[in-house]
């Protein structure tokens, strides 16, 4: 199974791709889509969709993980982020990819043990998990963190389901 993590934004959108193989995963790709600011907002959303589509063409049998929107102090920014998330969800759905969503604090807690971890701490842990040096903007690293978080959440749920089917030997 391939997991595509998406850290949406109306100016920068990160993506990260890992492949699940049994109880392990390996790094495949990551990057940041830089959306030209001279475009109108509607054109920026169209540009984002255009730039995202090749991901699912390259990794057709994938699940998608998108960061949930958070409520910040700037309402306008939150609305723009929501629109960018909508584009990410749309493109994933166009390719038949199941979508999962995680809050930023949950991802940070899953990877670092601290929901308030810094972006540098998250990047360090992503590098440790993937055993590779990750270069570039934090948006790509954050997307990889989403994919890794989903891998562990999926593994946890699989274990719980297996344990639920095993008869208990104690009263």
N, C-alpha and C positions, 0 to 999 in steps of 0.2 A: 504494500500500500504506500502511496505517495501522499505526503501532507504538505499543502501549500499554506503558509502563514502570510497574512496580509495585515500590515499596519497602515490603515488608510489615513489620507490627508489630502487637503485641497491644493497644497503646494508640493509636498513630498509624500510619496506612498512607498513604503518598504514592502519587499516580498522576500520570503525565504522558503526553500524547499528542502525537505528531508525525505528519506525513504525508510520505511519500516520494514525490517526483515526479521521475523521471529520476535525475539525479545530485545533486539538491537535496532539502532537506526544509524543512518549515515547521511552526511551532508551531500546535497546535490548542487544547490545554487542559491544565490541571494543577490539583492541589489536594491536600488532606489530609483523610482520613477520621479524625475524632476519635471514638474508641470510648468510650462512657460507662463509667467505672470502677466504678460501682455495680452493674453487671451481673455475673453470675457469669461465669467464664471461658468456659463453653460458650455462654452467651448472647452474649458479646462476639464469639465466632467466628461465630455465626449473624447478628449485626448486621453484621459485616464483609462476609459473603457478600451480604446484602441490599443493602448500600450499593455494593458493587462491580458487581453485575449490570447496572445501567443503562449502565455504560461500554461493555460489549460490545453492548448493544442499540443504543446511539448510534453505535458504530463497528463494525458487524458484520463487515466484511472486514478484520480486523486480525490482526497477530501480537502475541504477548505476551512481554514480557521481565521476568523476576523476579530480584531479587537473591538470590544463593546465601546459604545460612546460613553464618555464621562461628562458629568455636569460641571463645567468650570464657571469662572466668574464672567467670562465674555460669552454672552448668548449668541452673538453673530458667529463667532468661531465654532461654537457647538453645532449650530445649524449647518454651517459649511462642512464640518466633519461628518455630520449625519448624511448629507448629500453624497459625499465621497464614499462613505460606507455603503450607501444604497447602490452606487455604481459597482462596487466590489461584489456585493451580494447578487446583483443582476448578472454580472458576467459569469460568476460561478454557477448560477442557476442555468444560464444559457448552455453551459457545458455539462449539465447534469451532475455537478459536483455537490455532494452533501455539505452543508455549512454548519460549523460549530462556532460559538462565540464565547470569549472569555474576557473578563474585566482585567485591566492592566495590573491592578493590585494582586489579583489571583495568580496571574502569570509570574509576577515578581516573587510572590511567596512560594510558588511551586519550584522555581529555579534557585532562589537564593535563601529561602526561609524567612524573608522579610518583605512584606507587602509594600514597604516604603523604600525599597532599595533604589539606588541611583542607576542611571543608564549605564554608567561605567561598570558598576557591579554586575548588572545583567549581562553586559558584553563579556566580561571576564568569565562568568559561568557558562555562557553559550560556547565560548572558546574551549572551556574545559570539557563540556559535554561532547562537543564535536571533534575535539582533539585537533583543532586547526586554528590558525590565526585568522581573525575576521577583520577585514579592513573596511573603511568607508564610514558613511553616516550611520548613526544609531538606528535609523528607521529600518534598515535591512536587518540589523541585529535583533531589533524588537520583533520583527516578523519571524525570524528563526526561533526566538524565544516562544512565540505563540505556537509554532509547530511542535517544538519540544514539549511544551506544556500539554498539548493535546495528546501526544504520544503517551506520556505518563498517565494522563487521565483515562485514555482508552485502555491501557494496560491494567489500571486499577479497577475499572469497571468489568473487564474480562475476568479478573481474579474473583471479584465479588460474585459475578454470575456463576463461575465454576463452583465456588464455595457454597452458594445457595442450592446447588443441585446435589451436593454431597450430604448423605444422611449423617446427622450428628450421633456420636457414640455416647454422649452424656445426656442425662435427663434434662 
